[in-house]
Amino acid sequence: MAQEFVLEAFLRDDQGKGASRRLRREERKMPAVVYGGTKDAQSISLWHNDLKKALENEAFFSHVLTLNVDGKKESVILKDLQRHPYKPLLTHADFQRVDKDHEIHVNVPLHFLNEAAAPAIKLQGGAVNHQLNEVEVICLPQNLPEFIEVDMMDIEMDQTLHLSDLKLPKGVKVAALIQGEDYDQAVVSVHLPKGTKADEAEDAEGEEGEEKE
């Protein structure tokens, strides 16, 4: 069963830094805004600790959320989150409205499978280098994946997996690839760590070749 995230929200009229400080200090709430769709942007507030707890779940960032704004439900995605520079406090959130007929752009986490079991890593001593830990996808809200799996079992030594190698769920596109092959970024690679015997031997061969020249 798919996870559901529902947050209680309240319309607010007070604007400005002073109003936001009072909101956080006196009511234990935090300011936020909901925008997009066919409606005007709305200033709202949320219970600070409810949002903070929800953020502990990785899935919150890649789910269509429900805001219960004074009894009216809004389907949204989290687009931006601001935190206090040194205190463990959230200071502001931006939510974008979604509807089932319009595609959304969302950053989805990558889950790397079988790293420890992959022969290139387990038997050959390869070291994993993650270039990306999330990827921006485009899809209809109902097709939004919680995460995308990257199976490392068959990766070979000195191989690099790119965005085009990802196995995507039906109806999901990688935003970068729409711009062309030049945007096919590296996702993860496996190489021998610097300083291994094989690496040193390769360097030595290169030096010998230079001397002969």
C-alpha positions as CSV (number, residue, x, y, z in Angstrom):
1,M,0.0,0.0,0.0
2,A,1.4,3.4,-1.0
3,Q,2.4,5.7,1.8
4,E,0.3,8.8,2.4
5,F,1.4,12.1,4.0
6,V,-1.2,14.5,5.3
7,L,-0.3,17.7,7.0
8,E,-2.6,20.1,8.8
9,A,-2.2,23.7,7.4
10,F,-3.8,27.1,8.2
11,L,-4.4,30.2,6.1
12,R,-2.5,33.2,7.3
13,D,-2.8,36.9,6.6
14,D,0.2,38.3,8.6
15,Q,3.2,38.8,6.4
16,G,6.8,39.9,7.1
17,K,9.7,38.7,9.2
18,G,8.1,39.9,12.5
19,A,4.9,37.9,11.8
20,S,7.0,34.8,10.9
21,R,9.0,35.1,14.1
22,R,5.9,35.4,16.2
23,L,4.4,32.4,14.4
24,R,7.4,30.2,15.2
25,R,7.9,31.5,18.8
26,E,4.3,31.8,20.1
27,E,2.4,29.2,18.1
28,R,5.1,26.6,17.3
29,K,4.1,26.9,13.6
30,M,6.1,27.9,10.6
31,P,5.3,29.9,7.5
32,A,4.8,28.3,4.1
33,V,3.3,29.1,0.7
34,V,1.3,27.0,-1.8
35,Y,1.4,28.0,-5.4
36,G,0.7,26.7,-8.9
37,G,-2.3,25.4,-10.8
38,T,-5.2,27.6,-11.6
39,K,-5.3,29.2,-8.1
40,D,-3.4,32.2,-6.7
41,A,-0.6,31.6,-4.3
42,Q,-1.7,31.1,-0.7
43,S,0.3,32.0,2.5
44,I,-0.2,29.2,5.0
45,S,1.3,28.0,8.3
46,L,2.1,24.4,9.4
47,W,2.8,22.8,12.8
48,H,6.6,22.9,12.9
49,N,7.2,19.6,14.6
50,D,4.7,17.8,12.4
51,L,6.7,18.8,9.3
52,K,10.0,18.1,10.9
53,K,8.9,14.6,11.8
54,A,7.6,13.9,8.3
55,L,10.9,15.0,6.9
56,E,12.6,12.1,8.7
57,N,11.1,9.8,6.1
58,E,13.0,9.9,2.8
59,A,9.8,9.2,0.9
60,F,8.3,12.5,1.9
61,F,10.5,14.3,-0.6
62,S,9.3,12.2,-3.6
63,H,5.6,11.8,-2.8
64,V,2.5,13.7,-3.7
65,L,1.4,15.2,-0.3
66,T,-1.9,16.3,1.0
67,L,-2.3,19.6,2.8
68,N,-5.5,20.0,4.7
69,V,-5.8,23.8,4.5
70,D,-8.6,24.9,6.9
71,G,-10.5,21.8,5.9
72,K,-9.9,21.9,2.2
73,K,-7.5,19.3,0.7
74,E,-4.7,20.3,-1.7
75,S,-2.5,17.8,-3.5
76,V,1.1,19.2,-3.5
77,I,4.8,18.4,-3.8
78,L,7.5,20.0,-1.7
79,K,9.5,22.3,-3.9
80,D,11.7,24.1,-1.4
81,L,12.6,24.0,2.2
82,Q,14.6,26.6,4.2
83,R,16.3,25.9,7.5
84,H,17.8,28.0,10.2
85,P,21.6,28.4,9.6
86,Y,22.6,26.9,13.0
87,K,19.5,26.0,15.0
88,P,17.5,22.7,14.4
89,L,14.6,24.7,13.0
90,L,12.7,24.9,9.8
91,T,12.0,28.4,8.7
92,H,9.9,28.2,5.5
93,A,8.5,25.7,3.0
94,D,7.2,26.1,-0.6
95,F,4.6,23.6,-1.9
96,Q,3.5,23.3,-5.5
97,R,0.0,22.2,-6.4
98,V,-0.4,19.2,-8.7
99,D,-3.2,17.6,-10.6
100,K,-3.5,14.2,-12.2
101,D,-3.4,15.6,-15.8
102,H,-0.2,17.6,-15.7
103,E,3.4,16.3,-15.4
104,I,5.5,17.3,-12.5
105,H,9.3,17.7,-12.0
106,V,10.5,16.0,-8.9
107,N,13.9,14.9,-7.5
108,V,13.8,11.2,-6.7
109,P,16.4,9.4,-4.6
110,L,18.5,6.6,-6.1
111,H,18.8,3.3,-4.2
112,F,21.9,1.3,-5.0
113,L,21.4,-2.4,-4.8
114,N,23.9,-5.3,-4.4
115,E,27.0,-3.1,-3.9
116,A,28.5,-5.5,-1.4
117,A,27.7,-8.6,-3.5
118,A,28.9,-7.3,-6.9
119,P,32.0,-9.4,-8.0
120,A,33.8,-6.2,-9.2
121,I,33.6,-5.0,-5.6
122,K,33.5,-8.1,-3.5
123,L,36.1,-10.2,-5.4
124,Q,38.2,-7.7,-7.3
125,G,38.4,-5.0,-4.7
126,G,36.7,-2.2,-6.6
127,A,35.7,1.0,-4.9
128,V,32.4,2.6,-5.6
129,N,32.1,6.3,-6.5
130,H,28.6,7.8,-6.5
131,Q,28.4,10.8,-8.7
132,L,24.6,11.2,-8.1
133,N,22.3,10.3,-5.3
134,E,19.1,11.6,-6.8
135,V,17.7,12.3,-10.2
136,E,15.1,14.8,-11.5
137,V,12.3,13.0,-13.2
138,I,9.2,14.1,-15.1
139,C,6.0,12.2,-14.8
140,L,2.3,12.4,-14.0
141,P,1.6,12.5,-10.3
142,Q,0.2,9.0,-10.2
143,N,3.4,7.6,-11.8
144,L,5.8,9.3,-9.4
145,P,8.2,6.7,-8.0
146,E,9.3,6.8,-4.4
147,F,12.9,6.0,-5.5
148,I,14.7,4.5,-8.5
149,E,16.8,1.3,-8.0
150,V,20.3,1.0,-9.5
151,D,21.3,-2.7,-9.5
152,M,25.1,-2.9,-9.1
153,M,25.4,-6.7,-9.4
154,D,26.7,-6.8,-13.0
155,I,28.8,-3.7,-13.0
156,E,32.4,-4.4,-14.1
157,M,35.7,-2.9,-13.0
158,D,36.2,0.5,-14.5
159,Q,32.6,0.7,-15.7
160,T,30.5,3.8,-15.3
161,L,26.7,3.7,-15.3
162,H,25.0,6.8,-16.7
163,L,21.5,8.3,-16.6
164,S,20.6,6.4,-19.8
165,D,21.4,3.1,-18.0
166,L,18.7,3.6,-15.4
167,K,15.7,1.3,-15.5
168,L,12.7,3.7,-15.1
169,P,9.1,2.8,-14.2
170,K,6.5,3.2,-16.9
171,G,5.6,6.8,-17.6
172,V,8.7,8.3,-16.0
173,K,11.4,10.3,-17.9
174,V,14.7,11.7,-16.8
175,A,14.7,15.4,-17.2
176,A,18.3,15.8,-18.2
177,L,18.1,13.3,-21.0
178,I,15.4,15.3,-22.7
179,Q,18.1,17.9,-23.4
180,G,20.2,15.4,-25.4
181,E,23.1,13.0,-25.1
182,D,25.4,15.7,-23.8
183,Y,23.4,15.7,-20.6
184,D,23.8,11.9,-20.0
185,Q,25.5,12.3,-16.6
186,A,27.5,9.6,-14.8
187,V,25.6,8.1,-11.9
188,V,28.1,5.6,-10.4
189,S,31.4,3.9,-11.3
190,V,33.7,1.2,-9.9
191,H,37.5,1.5,-10.0
192,L,40.5,0.1,-8.2
193,P,41.5,2.4,-5.3
194,K,44.6,4.4,-5.9
195,G,47.6,2.7,-4.5
196,T,46.6,-0.9,-5.2
197,K,49.1,-3.2,-6.8
198,A,47.3,-3.2,-10.1
199,D,47.2,0.5,-10.1
200,E,50.9,0.8,-9.3
201,A,51.7,-1.6,-12.1
202,E,49.7,0.4,-14.6
203,D,51.6,3.6,-13.6
204,A,54.9,1.8,-13.9
205,E,54.1,0.6,-17.4
206,G,53.2,4.1,-18.4
207,E,56.5,5.4,-17.0
208,E,58.5,2.7,-19.0
209,G,56.7,3.7,-22.2
210,E,57.7,7.3,-21.6
211,E,61.3,6.4,-21.1
212,K,61.5,4.4,-24.4
213,E,60.1,7.3,-26.3
